[in-house]
Amino acid sequence: MKNLVLLLVMVLSATFTFAENDNYTKAMSAALTALGEASSPDDFKAVANQFERIANVEKDQWLPNYYAAYALLINASNQKEATKKDGGLDAAQQFLNKAAENEHDKSEVAALQGFIHMIRIGVDPASRGPQYSGMSAAALQKSIAINPNNPRAMHLLAQLSFGTAQFFGSDTSEACGQNEAAIKLFTTEESAQKNDPLAPAWGKHMAEGFQRQCGG
């Protein structure tokens, strides 16, 4: 009898856990769809709020806070006013810090950290470039050291290197070659994405757009 009761408890527990995971996947999939369709500041803020609500329920998951940070980062990158750009980046940083509190993909978090630092440069390149270029490069190099096949980190580092080379009047071919390698990694990643549809997969269109600056 005890064994039967124990078996029923185990079955019910497994069923409940599956239901929880299924709800999480559905909520995340819906939010990711909204993120892909976002185009206005209100859209990005709304989808960040959507991820935040998921994060408040799924406190052990890192991806909801990660994507909230990403949504706010993209929104901030489109802002013209320095105060709005910095404010959005501050909010993105807070969510990324929360994502890092849980068990997480350290390469992806480091890549997004490097992206945040990179956008900080755009507020005032002359005064911020020396500080944030180094911080961005360090975060992106850390990401690649953890996962050499992370296309987001590779693309962002190529973009950062390209900008630095242009500033100093240096050759940009190495940066362009690195970005071309990133595009190939994005293509490889698309196949693996089918096994983990919630994993970060953004960046390919950015890399392809950037490659056009290289004449590719």
mmCIF file of the C-alpha atoms, coordinates in Angstrom:
data_MODEL
# 
_entry.id   MODEL 
# 
loop_
_atom_site.group_PDB 
_atom_site.id 
_atom_site.type_symbol 
_atom_site.label_atom_id 
_atom_site.label_alt_id 
_atom_site.label_comp_id 
_atom_site.label_asym_id 
_atom_site.label_entity_id 
_atom_site.label_seq_id 
_atom_site.pdbx_PDB_ins_code 
_atom_site.Cartn_x 
_atom_site.Cartn_y 
_atom_site.Cartn_z 
_atom_site.occupancy 
_atom_site.B_iso_or_equiv 
_atom_site.pdbx_formal_charge 
_atom_site.auth_seq_id 
_atom_site.auth_comp_id 
_atom_site.auth_asym_id 
_atom_site.auth_atom_id 
_atom_site.pdbx_PDB_model_num 
ATOM 1   C CA . MET A 1 1   ? 0.000  0.000  0.000   1.00 0.00 ? 1   MET A CA 1 
ATOM 2   C CA . LYS A 1 2   ? 2.810  2.372  0.926   1.00 0.00 ? 2   LYS A CA 1 
ATOM 3   C CA . ASN A 1 3   ? 4.504  1.658  -2.392  1.00 0.00 ? 3   ASN A CA 1 
ATOM 4   C CA . LEU A 1 4   ? 1.266  2.424  -4.247  1.00 0.00 ? 4   LEU A CA 1 
ATOM 5   C CA . VAL A 1 5   ? 0.837  5.740  -2.428  1.00 0.00 ? 5   VAL A CA 1 
ATOM 6   C CA . LEU A 1 6   ? 4.464  6.642  -3.142  1.00 0.00 ? 6   LEU A CA 1 
ATOM 7   C CA . LEU A 1 7   ? 3.998  5.791  -6.827  1.00 0.00 ? 7   LEU A CA 1 
ATOM 8   C CA . LEU A 1 8   ? 0.884  7.971  -7.048  1.00 0.00 ? 8   LEU A CA 1 
ATOM 9   C CA . VAL A 1 9   ? 2.715  10.884 -5.401  1.00 0.00 ? 9   VAL A CA 1 
ATOM 10  C CA . MET A 1 10  ? 5.587  10.523 -7.866  1.00 0.00 ? 10  MET A CA 1 
ATOM 11  C CA . VAL A 1 11  ? 3.211  10.411 -10.854 1.00 0.00 ? 11  VAL A CA 1 
ATOM 12  C CA . LEU A 1 12  ? 1.255  13.452 -9.662  1.00 0.00 ? 12  LEU A CA 1 
ATOM 13  C CA . SER A 1 13  ? 4.458  15.353 -8.977  1.00 0.00 ? 13  SER A CA 1 
ATOM 14  C CA . ALA A 1 14  ? 5.838  14.573 -12.419 1.00 0.00 ? 14  ALA A CA 1 
ATOM 15  C CA . THR A 1 15  ? 2.525  15.584 -14.035 1.00 0.00 ? 15  THR A CA 1 
ATOM 16  C CA . PHE A 1 16  ? 2.478  18.884 -12.151 1.00 0.00 ? 16  PHE A CA 1 
ATOM 17  C CA . THR A 1 17  ? 6.088  19.612 -13.076 1.00 0.00 ? 17  THR A CA 1 
ATOM 18  C CA . PHE A 1 18  ? 5.382  18.881 -16.725 1.00 0.00 ? 18  PHE A CA 1 
ATOM 19  C CA . ALA A 1 19  ? 2.369  21.221 -16.638 1.00 0.00 ? 19  ALA A CA 1 
ATOM 20  C CA . GLU A 1 20  ? 4.500  23.957 -15.092 1.00 0.00 ? 20  GLU A CA 1 
ATOM 21  C CA . ASN A 1 21  ? 7.203  23.509 -17.725 1.00 0.00 ? 21  ASN A CA 1 
ATOM 22  C CA . ASP A 1 22  ? 4.613  23.458 -20.490 1.00 0.00 ? 22  ASP A CA 1 
ATOM 23  C CA . ASN A 1 23  ? 3.095  26.740 -19.249 1.00 0.00 ? 23  ASN A CA 1 
ATOM 24  C CA . TYR A 1 24  ? 6.550  28.298 -19.050 1.00 0.00 ? 24  TYR A CA 1 
ATOM 25  C CA . THR A 1 25  ? 7.397  27.219 -22.591 1.00 0.00 ? 25  THR A CA 1 
ATOM 26  C CA . LYS A 1 26  ? 4.102  28.547 -23.934 1.00 0.00 ? 26  LYS A CA 1 
ATOM 27  C CA . ALA A 1 27  ? 4.514  31.881 -22.148 1.00 0.00 ? 27  ALA A CA 1 
ATOM 28  C CA . MET A 1 28  ? 8.095  32.263 -23.338 1.00 0.00 ? 28  MET A CA 1 
ATOM 29  C CA . SER A 1 29  ? 7.208  31.299 -26.904 1.00 0.00 ? 29  SER A CA 1 
ATOM 30  C CA . ALA A 1 30  ? 4.442  33.912 -26.976 1.00 0.00 ? 30  ALA A CA 1 
ATOM 31  C CA . ALA A 1 31  ? 6.777  36.565 -25.582 1.00 0.00 ? 31  ALA A CA 1 
ATOM 32  C CA . LEU A 1 32  ? 9.497  35.679 -28.096 1.00 0.00 ? 32  LEU A CA 1 
ATOM 33  C CA . THR A 1 33  ? 6.985  36.004 -30.924 1.00 0.00 ? 33  THR A CA 1 
ATOM 34  C CA . ALA A 1 34  ? 6.017  39.450 -29.618 1.00 0.00 ? 34  ALA A CA 1 
ATOM 35  C CA . LEU A 1 35  ? 9.700  40.374 -29.386 1.00 0.00 ? 35  LEU A CA 1 
ATOM 36  C CA . GLY A 1 36  ? 10.250 39.373 -32.997 1.00 0.00 ? 36  GLY A CA 1 
ATOM 37  C CA . GLU A 1 37  ? 7.331  41.551 -34.081 1.00 0.00 ? 37  GLU A CA 1 
ATOM 38  C CA . ALA A 1 38  ? 8.230  44.577 -31.925 1.00 0.00 ? 38  ALA A CA 1 
ATOM 39  C CA . SER A 1 39  ? 9.068  47.763 -33.798 1.00 0.00 ? 39  SER A CA 1 
ATOM 40  C CA . SER A 1 40  ? 8.146  50.768 -31.648 1.00 0.00 ? 40  SER A CA 1 
ATOM 41  C CA . PRO A 1 41  ? 9.373  51.892 -28.200 1.00 0.00 ? 41  PRO A CA 1 
ATOM 42  C CA . ASP A 1 42  ? 5.998  50.934 -26.740 1.00 0.00 ? 42  ASP A CA 1 
ATOM 43  C CA . ASP A 1 43  ? 6.285  47.470 -28.311 1.00 0.00 ? 43  ASP A CA 1 
ATOM 44  C CA . PHE A 1 44  ? 9.704  46.813 -26.788 1.00 0.00 ? 44  PHE A CA 1 
ATOM 45  C CA . LYS A 1 45  ? 8.638  48.093 -23.375 1.00 0.00 ? 45  LYS A CA 1 
ATOM 46  C CA . ALA A 1 46  ? 5.512  45.942 -23.479 1.00 0.00 ? 46  ALA A CA 1 
ATOM 47  C CA . VAL A 1 47  ? 7.435  42.796 -24.370 1.00 0.00 ? 47  VAL A CA 1 
ATOM 48  C CA . ALA A 1 48  ? 10.017 43.558 -21.657 1.00 0.00 ? 48  ALA A CA 1 
ATOM 49  C CA . ASN A 1 49  ? 7.128  43.747 -19.190 1.00 0.00 ? 49  ASN A CA 1 
ATOM 50  C CA . GLN A 1 50  ? 5.848  40.455 -20.563 1.00 0.00 ? 50  GLN A CA 1 
ATOM 51  C CA . PHE A 1 51  ? 9.185  38.777 -19.863 1.00 0.00 ? 51  PHE A CA 1 
ATOM 52  C CA . GLU A 1 52  ? 9.343  40.404 -16.451 1.00 0.00 ? 52  GLU A CA 1 
ATOM 53  C CA . ARG A 1 53  ? 5.978  38.880 -15.517 1.00 0.00 ? 53  ARG A CA 1 
ATOM 54  C CA . ILE A 1 54  ? 7.283  35.460 -16.501 1.00 0.00 ? 54  ILE A CA 1 
ATOM 55  C CA . ALA A 1 55  ? 10.451 36.062 -14.481 1.00 0.00 ? 55  ALA A CA 1 
ATOM 56  C CA . ASN A 1 56  ? 8.389  36.937 -11.413 1.00 0.00 ? 56  ASN A CA 1 
ATOM 57  C CA . VAL A 1 57  ? 6.713  33.526 -11.622 1.00 0.00 ? 57  VAL A CA 1 
ATOM 58  C CA . GLU A 1 58  ? 9.652  31.451 -12.853 1.00 0.00 ? 58  GLU A CA 1 
ATOM 59  C CA . LYS A 1 59  ? 12.204 32.753 -10.377 1.00 0.00 ? 59  LYS A CA 1 
ATOM 60  C CA . ASP A 1 60  ? 14.742 30.005 -11.124 1.00 0.00 ? 60  ASP A CA 1 
ATOM 61  C CA . GLN A 1 61  ? 14.831 30.681 -14.864 1.00 0.00 ? 61  GLN A CA 1 
ATOM 62  C CA . TRP A 1 62  ? 17.417 33.067 -16.322 1.00 0.00 ? 62  TRP A CA 1 
ATOM 63  C CA . LEU A 1 63  ? 16.007 33.509 -19.820 1.00 0.00 ? 63  LEU A CA 1 
ATOM 64  C CA . PRO A 1 64  ? 13.008 35.749 -18.961 1.00 0.00 ? 64  PRO A CA 1 
ATOM 65  C CA . ASN A 1 65  ? 15.268 38.376 -17.370 1.00 0.00 ? 65  ASN A CA 1 
ATOM 66  C CA . TYR A 1 66  ? 17.801 37.950 -20.179 1.00 0.00 ? 66  TYR A CA 1 
ATOM 67  C CA . TYR A 1 67  ? 15.193 38.651 -22.852 1.00 0.00 ? 67  TYR A CA 1 
ATOM 68  C CA . ALA A 1 68  ? 13.753 41.567 -20.881 1.00 0.00 ? 68  ALA A CA 1 
ATOM 69  C CA . ALA A 1 69  ? 17.268 43.025 -20.869 1.00 0.00 ? 69  ALA A CA 1 
ATOM 70  C CA . TYR A 1 70  ? 17.623 42.410 -24.600 1.00 0.00 ? 70  TYR A CA 1 
ATOM 71  C CA . ALA A 1 71  ? 14.286 44.072 -25.412 1.00 0.00 ? 71  ALA A CA 1 
ATOM 72  C CA . LEU A 1 72  ? 15.187 47.167 -23.403 1.00 0.00 ? 72  LEU A CA 1 
ATOM 73  C CA . LEU A 1 73  ? 18.659 47.235 -24.944 1.00 0.00 ? 73  LEU A CA 1 
ATOM 74  C CA . ILE A 1 74  ? 17.271 47.227 -28.487 1.00 0.00 ? 74  ILE A CA 1 
ATOM 75  C CA . ASN A 1 75  ? 14.810 49.936 -27.541 1.00 0.00 ? 75  ASN A CA 1 
ATOM 76  C CA . ALA A 1 76  ? 17.599 52.022 -25.998 1.00 0.00 ? 76  ALA A CA 1 
ATOM 77  C CA . SER A 1 77  ? 19.758 51.629 -29.085 1.00 0.00 ? 77  SER A CA 1 
ATOM 78  C CA . ASN A 1 78  ? 17.034 53.322 -31.136 1.00 0.00 ? 78  ASN A CA 1 
ATOM 79  C CA . GLN A 1 79  ? 16.761 56.339 -28.827 1.00 0.00 ? 79  GLN A CA 1 
ATOM 80  C CA . LYS A 1 80  ? 18.193 59.662 -29.960 1.00 0.00 ? 80  LYS A CA 1 
ATOM 81  C CA . GLU A 1 81  ? 18.283 61.449 -26.608 1.00 0.00 ? 81  GLU A CA 1 
ATOM 82  C CA . ALA A 1 82  ? 21.227 60.567 -24.368 1.00 0.00 ? 82  ALA A CA 1 
ATOM 83  C CA . THR A 1 83  ? 19.144 60.477 -21.192 1.00 0.00 ? 83  THR A CA 1 
ATOM 84  C CA . LYS A 1 84  ? 16.608 58.076 -22.727 1.00 0.00 ? 84  LYS A CA 1 
ATOM 85  C CA . LYS A 1 85  ? 19.359 55.872 -24.124 1.00 0.00 ? 85  LYS A CA 1 
ATOM 86  C CA . ASP A 1 86  ? 21.174 55.712 -20.798 1.00 0.00 ? 86  ASP A CA 1 
ATOM 87  C CA . GLY A 1 87  ? 17.925 55.159 -18.902 1.00 0.00 ? 87  GLY A CA 1 
ATOM 88  C CA . GLY A 1 88  ? 17.014 52.236 -21.116 1.00 0.00 ? 88  GLY A CA 1 
ATOM 89  C CA . LEU A 1 89  ? 20.489 50.743 -20.781 1.00 0.00 ? 89  LEU A CA 1 
ATOM 90  C CA . ASP A 1 90  ? 20.334 51.116 -17.000 1.00 0.00 ? 90  ASP A CA 1 
ATOM 91  C CA . ALA A 1 91  ? 17.066 49.184 -16.968 1.00 0.00 ? 91  ALA A CA 1 
ATOM 92  C CA . ALA A 1 92  ? 18.519 46.535 -19.286 1.00 0.00 ? 92  ALA A CA 1 
ATOM 93  C CA . GLN A 1 93  ? 21.525 46.160 -16.996 1.00 0.00 ? 93  GLN A CA 1 
ATOM 94  C CA . GLN A 1 94  ? 19.295 45.536 -13.993 1.00 0.00 ? 94  GLN A CA 1 
ATOM 95  C CA . PHE A 1 95  ? 17.519 42.695 -15.776 1.00 0.00 ? 95  PHE A CA 1 
ATOM 96  C CA . LEU A 1 96  ? 20.803 41.212 -16.980 1.00 0.00 ? 96  LEU A CA 1 
ATOM 97  C CA . ASN A 1 97  ? 22.108 41.287 -13.408 1.00 0.00 ? 97  ASN A CA 1 
ATOM 98  C CA . LYS A 1 98  ? 19.029 39.329 -12.336 1.00 0.00 ? 98  LYS A CA 1 
ATOM 99  C CA . ALA A 1 99  ? 19.557 36.796 -15.111 1.00 0.00 ? 99  ALA A CA 1 
ATOM 100 C CA . ALA A 1 100 ? 23.112 36.234 -13.877 1.00 0.00 ? 100 ALA A CA 1 
ATOM 101 C CA . GLU A 1 101 ? 21.879 35.447 -10.358 1.00 0.00 ? 101 GLU A CA 1 
ATOM 102 C CA . ASN A 1 102 ? 20.490 32.091 -11.525 1.00 0.00 ? 102 ASN A CA 1 
ATOM 103 C CA . GLU A 1 103 ? 22.215 29.204 -13.258 1.00 0.00 ? 103 GLU A CA 1 
ATOM 104 C CA . HIS A 1 104 ? 22.716 30.639 -16.742 1.00 0.00 ? 104 HIS A CA 1 
ATOM 105 C CA . ASP A 1 105 ? 24.587 30.434 -20.020 1.00 0.00 ? 105 ASP A CA 1 
ATOM 106 C CA . LYS A 1 106 ? 27.636 32.486 -19.122 1.00 0.00 ? 106 LYS A CA 1 
ATOM 107 C CA . SER A 1 107 ? 28.650 32.993 -22.744 1.00 0.00 ? 107 SER A CA 1 
ATOM 108 C CA . GLU A 1 108 ? 25.271 34.474 -23.672 1.00 0.00 ? 108 GLU A CA 1 
ATOM 109 C CA . VAL A 1 109 ? 25.099 36.731 -20.633 1.00 0.00 ? 109 VAL A CA 1 
ATOM 110 C CA . ALA A 1 110 ? 28.634 37.986 -21.273 1.00 0.00 ? 110 ALA A CA 1 
ATOM 111 C CA . ALA A 1 111 ? 27.764 38.671 -24.928 1.00 0.00 ? 111 ALA A CA 1 
ATOM 112 C CA . LEU A 1 112 ? 24.731 40.731 -23.953 1.00 0.00 ? 112 LEU A CA 1 
ATOM 113 C CA . GLN A 1 113 ? 26.845 42.564 -21.384 1.00 0.00 ? 113 GLN A CA 1 
ATOM 114 C CA . GLY A 1 114 ? 29.300 43.468 -24.111 1.00 0.00 ? 114 GLY A CA 1 
ATOM 115 C CA . PHE A 1 115 ? 26.405 44.692 -26.250 1.00 0.00 ? 115 PHE A CA 1 
ATOM 116 C CA . ILE A 1 116 ? 25.176 46.991 -23.462 1.00 0.00 ? 116 ILE A CA 1 
ATOM 117 C CA . HIS A 1 117 ? 28.648 48.489 -23.071 1.00 0.00 ? 117 HIS A CA 1 
ATOM 118 C CA . MET A 1 118 ? 28.867 48.952 -26.855 1.00 0.00 ? 118 MET A CA 1 
ATOM 119 C CA . ILE A 1 119 ? 25.634 50.947 -27.011 1.00 0.00 ? 119 ILE A CA 1 
ATOM 120 C CA . ARG A 1 120 ? 26.895 53.109 -24.142 1.00 0.00 ? 120 ARG A CA 1 
ATOM 121 C CA . ILE A 1 121 ? 29.673 54.297 -26.455 1.00 0.00 ? 121 ILE A CA 1 
ATOM 122 C CA . GLY A 1 122 ? 27.134 55.757 -28.868 1.00 0.00 ? 122 GLY A CA 1 
ATOM 123 C CA . VAL A 1 123 ? 25.878 58.258 -26.300 1.00 0.00 ? 123 VAL A CA 1 
ATOM 124 C CA . ASP A 1 124 ? 29.155 60.179 -26.541 1.00 0.00 ? 124 ASP A CA 1 
ATOM 125 C CA . PRO A 1 125 ? 31.864 58.329 -28.512 1.00 0.00 ? 125 PRO A CA 1 
ATOM 126 C CA . ALA A 1 126 ? 34.586 60.893 -27.829 1.00 0.00 ? 126 ALA A CA 1 
ATOM 127 C CA . SER A 1 127 ? 34.318 60.728 -24.049 1.00 0.00 ? 127 SER A CA 1 
ATOM 128 C CA . ARG A 1 128 ? 33.003 57.198 -23.591 1.00 0.00 ? 128 ARG A CA 1 
ATOM 129 C CA . GLY A 1 129 ? 34.930 55.331 -26.252 1.00 0.00 ? 129 GLY A CA 1 
ATOM 130 C CA . PRO A 1 130 ? 38.124 54.777 -24.240 1.00 0.00 ? 130 PRO A CA 1 
ATOM 131 C CA . GLN A 1 131 ? 36.222 53.362 -21.255 1.00 0.00 ? 131 GLN A CA 1 
ATOM 132 C CA . TYR A 1 132 ? 33.376 51.397 -22.783 1.00 0.00 ? 132 TYR A CA 1 
ATOM 133 C CA . SER A 1 133 ? 35.246 50.034 -25.797 1.00 0.00 ? 133 SER A CA 1 
ATOM 134 C CA . GLY A 1 134 ? 37.587 48.203 -23.437 1.00 0.00 ? 134 GLY A CA 1 
ATOM 135 C CA . MET A 1 135 ? 34.717 47.008 -21.236 1.00 0.00 ? 135 MET A CA 1 
ATOM 136 C CA . SER A 1 136 ? 32.749 45.794 -24.241 1.00 0.00 ? 136 SER A CA 1 
ATOM 137 C CA . ALA A 1 137 ? 35.742 43.999 -25.760 1.00 0.00 ? 137 ALA A CA 1 
ATOM 138 C CA . ALA A 1 138 ? 36.534 42.301 -22.449 1.00 0.00 ? 138 ALA A CA 1 
ATOM 139 C CA . ALA A 1 139 ? 32.970 41.006 -22.051 1.00 0.00 ? 139 ALA A CA 1 
ATOM 140 C CA . LEU A 1 140 ? 32.800 39.773 -25.653 1.00 0.00 ? 140 LEU A CA 1 
ATOM 141 C CA . GLN A 1 141 ? 36.196 38.087 -25.442 1.00 0.00 ? 141 GLN A CA 1 
ATOM 142 C CA . LYS A 1 142 ? 35.041 36.390 -22.237 1.00 0.00 ? 142 LYS A CA 1 
ATOM 143 C CA . SER A 1 143 ? 31.932 35.167 -24.062 1.00 0.00 ? 143 SER A CA 1 
ATOM 144 C CA . ILE A 1 144 ? 34.009 33.712 -26.901 1.00 0.00 ? 144 ILE A CA 1 
ATOM 145 C CA . ALA A 1 145 ? 36.473 32.132 -24.462 1.00 0.00 ? 145 ALA A CA 1 
ATOM 146 C CA . ILE A 1 146 ? 33.559 30.290 -22.852 1.00 0.00 ? 146 ILE A CA 1 
ATOM 147 C CA . ASN A 1 147 ? 31.968 29.360 -26.173 1.00 0.00 ? 147 ASN A CA 1 
ATOM 148 C CA . PRO A 1 148 ? 34.103 29.938 -29.292 1.00 0.00 ? 148 PRO A CA 1 
ATOM 149 C CA . ASN A 1 149 ? 31.040 29.187 -31.446 1.00 0.00 ? 149 ASN A CA 1 
ATOM 150 C CA . ASN A 1 150 ? 28.851 31.957 -30.045 1.00 0.00 ? 150 ASN A CA 1 
ATOM 151 C CA . PRO A 1 151 ? 27.921 33.919 -33.187 1.00 0.00 ? 151 PRO A CA 1 
ATOM 152 C CA . ARG A 1 152 ? 26.463 36.866 -31.255 1.00 0.00 ? 152 ARG A CA 1 
ATOM 153 C CA . ALA A 1 153 ? 29.682 37.542 -29.407 1.00 0.00 ? 153 ALA A CA 1 
ATOM 154 C CA . MET A 1 154 ? 31.747 37.079 -32.553 1.00 0.00 ? 154 MET A CA 1 
ATOM 155 C CA . HIS A 1 155 ? 29.587 39.477 -34.576 1.00 0.00 ? 155 HIS A CA 1 
ATOM 156 C CA . LEU A 1 156 ? 29.538 42.139 -31.854 1.00 0.00 ? 156 LEU A CA 1 
ATOM 157 C CA . LEU A 1 157 ? 33.306 41.927 -31.393 1.00 0.00 ? 157 LEU A CA 1 
ATOM 158 C CA . ALA A 1 158 ? 33.748 42.261 -35.161 1.00 0.00 ? 158 ALA A CA 1 
ATOM 159 C CA . GLN A 1 159 ? 31.518 45.323 -35.153 1.00 0.00 ? 159 GLN A CA 1 
ATOM 160 C CA . LEU A 1 160 ? 33.446 46.839 -32.259 1.00 0.00 ? 160 LEU A CA 1 
ATOM 161 C CA . SER A 1 161 ? 36.789 46.101 -33.960 1.00 0.00 ? 161 SER A CA 1 
ATOM 162 C CA . PHE A 1 162 ? 35.520 47.593 -37.218 1.00 0.00 ? 162 PHE A CA 1 
ATOM 163 C CA . GLY A 1 163 ? 34.535 50.833 -35.489 1.00 0.00 ? 163 GLY A CA 1 
ATOM 164 C CA . THR A 1 164 ? 37.866 51.051 -33.699 1.00 0.00 ? 164 THR A CA 1 
ATOM 165 C CA . ALA A 1 165 ? 39.774 50.425 -36.928 1.00 0.00 ? 165 ALA A CA 1 
ATOM 166 C CA . GLN A 1 166 ? 37.797 53.101 -38.728 1.00 0.00 ? 166 GLN A CA 1 
ATOM 167 C CA . PHE A 1 167 ? 38.412 55.580 -35.933 1.00 0.00 ? 167 PHE A CA 1 
ATOM 168 C CA . PHE A 1 168 ? 42.164 55.089 -36.174 1.00 0.00 ? 168 PHE A CA 1 
ATOM 169 C CA . GLY A 1 169 ? 42.186 54.804 -39.962 1.00 0.00 ? 169 GLY A CA 1 
ATOM 170 C CA . SER A 1 170 ? 43.327 51.173 -39.841 1.00 0.00 ? 170 SER A CA 1 
ATOM 171 C CA . ASP A 1 171 ? 42.497 48.182 -42.029 1.00 0.00 ? 171 ASP A CA 1 
ATOM 172 C CA . THR A 1 172 ? 39.035 46.733 -41.365 1.00 0.00 ? 172 THR A CA 1 
ATOM 173 C CA . SER A 1 173 ? 39.493 43.446 -43.251 1.00 0.00 ? 173 SER A CA 1 
ATOM 174 C CA . GLU A 1 174 ? 40.140 41.392 -40.109 1.00 0.00 ? 174 GLU A CA 1 
ATOM 175 C CA . ALA A 1 175 ? 36.917 42.608 -38.513 1.00 0.00 ? 175 ALA A CA 1 
ATOM 176 C CA . CYS A 1 176 ? 34.992 41.877 -41.706 1.00 0.00 ? 176 CYS A CA 1 
ATOM 177 C CA . GLY A 1 177 ? 36.452 38.368 -41.840 1.00 0.00 ? 177 GLY A CA 1 
ATOM 178 C CA . GLN A 1 178 ? 35.420 37.762 -38.242 1.00 0.00 ? 178 GLN A CA 1 
ATOM 179 C CA . ASN A 1 179 ? 31.888 38.892 -39.003 1.00 0.00 ? 179 ASN A CA 1 
ATOM 180 C CA . GLU A 1 180 ? 31.737 36.597 -42.025 1.00 0.00 ? 180 GLU A CA 1 
ATOM 181 C CA . ALA A 1 181 ? 32.712 33.717 -39.728 1.00 0.00 ? 181 ALA A CA 1 
ATOM 182 C CA . ALA A 1 182 ? 29.937 34.758 -37.347 1.00 0.00 ? 182 ALA A CA 1 
ATOM 183 C CA . ILE A 1 183 ? 27.362 34.553 -40.144 1.00 0.00 ? 183 ILE A CA 1 
ATOM 184 C CA . LYS A 1 184 ? 28.436 30.974 -40.854 1.00 0.00 ? 184 LYS A CA 1 
ATOM 185 C CA . LEU A 1 185 ? 28.031 30.138 -37.170 1.00 0.00 ? 185 LEU A CA 1 
ATOM 186 C CA . PHE A 1 186 ? 24.532 31.638 -37.201 1.00 0.00 ? 186 PHE A CA 1 
ATOM 187 C CA . THR A 1 187 ? 23.629 29.290 -40.053 1.00 0.00 ? 187 THR A CA 1 
ATOM 188 C CA . THR A 1 188 ? 24.949 26.303 -38.115 1.00 0.00 ? 188 THR A CA 1 
ATOM 189 C CA . GLU A 1 189 ? 23.096 27.445 -35.003 1.00 0.00 ? 189 GLU A CA 1 
ATOM 190 C CA . GLU A 1 190 ? 19.747 27.472 -36.806 1.00 0.00 ? 190 GLU A CA 1 
ATOM 191 C CA . SER A 1 191 ? 19.763 23.676 -36.987 1.00 0.00 ? 191 SER A CA 1 
ATOM 192 C CA . ALA A 1 192 ? 20.584 23.292 -33.299 1.00 0.00 ? 192 ALA A CA 1 
ATOM 193 C CA . GLN A 1 193 ? 17.882 25.822 -32.387 1.00 0.00 ? 193 GLN A CA 1 
ATOM 194 C CA . LYS A 1 194 ? 15.182 23.273 -33.179 1.00 0.00 ? 194 LYS A CA 1 
ATOM 195 C CA . ASN A 1 195 ? 16.216 21.313 -30.076 1.00 0.00 ? 195 ASN A CA 1 
ATOM 196 C CA . ASP A 1 196 ? 16.083 24.367 -27.833 1.00 0.00 ? 196 ASP A CA 1 
ATOM 197 C CA . PRO A 1 197 ? 13.641 26.939 -29.261 1.00 0.00 ? 197 PRO A CA 1 
ATOM 198 C CA . LEU A 1 198 ? 13.948 29.268 -26.243 1.00 0.00 ? 198 LEU A CA 1 
ATOM 199 C CA . ALA A 1 199 ? 17.730 29.635 -26.494 1.00 0.00 ? 199 ALA A CA 1 
ATOM 200 C CA . PRO A 1 200 ? 19.128 32.991 -27.680 1.00 0.00 ? 200 PRO A CA 1 
ATOM 201 C CA . ALA A 1 201 ? 19.214 33.124 -31.475 1.00 0.00 ? 201 ALA A CA 1 
ATOM 202 C CA . TRP A 1 202 ? 19.150 36.834 -32.258 1.00 0.00 ? 202 TRP A CA 1 
ATOM 203 C CA . GLY A 1 203 ? 21.797 38.610 -34.280 1.00 0.00 ? 203 GLY A CA 1 
ATOM 204 C CA . LYS A 1 204 ? 21.931 37.042 -37.748 1.00 0.00 ? 204 LYS A CA 1 
ATOM 205 C CA . HIS A 1 205 ? 20.189 39.927 -39.505 1.00 0.00 ? 205 HIS A CA 1 
ATOM 206 C CA . MET A 1 206 ? 22.440 42.354 -37.665 1.00 0.00 ? 206 MET A CA 1 
ATOM 207 C CA . ALA A 1 207 ? 25.517 40.483 -38.848 1.00 0.00 ? 207 ALA A CA 1 
ATOM 208 C CA . GLU A 1 208 ? 24.260 40.282 -42.423 1.00 0.00 ? 208 GLU A CA 1 
ATOM 209 C CA . GLY A 1 209 ? 23.478 43.992 -42.448 1.00 0.00 ? 209 GLY A CA 1 
ATOM 210 C CA . PHE A 1 210 ? 26.880 44.804 -41.045 1.00 0.00 ? 210 PHE A CA 1 
ATOM 211 C CA . GLN A 1 211 ? 28.611 42.625 -43.644 1.00 0.00 ? 211 GLN A CA 1 
ATOM 212 C CA . ARG A 1 212 ? 27.263 44.916 -46.350 1.00 0.00 ? 212 ARG A CA 1 
ATOM 213 C CA . GLN A 1 213 ? 29.509 47.625 -44.934 1.00 0.00 ? 213 GLN A CA 1 
ATOM 214 C CA . CYS A 1 214 ? 32.385 45.300 -45.748 1.00 0.00 ? 214 CYS A CA 1 
ATOM 215 C CA . GLY A 1 215 ? 31.216 44.990 -49.321 1.00 0.00 ? 215 GLY A CA 1 
ATOM 216 C CA . GLY A 1 216 ? 29.945 41.465 -48.762 1.00 0.00 ? 216 GLY A CA 1 
# 
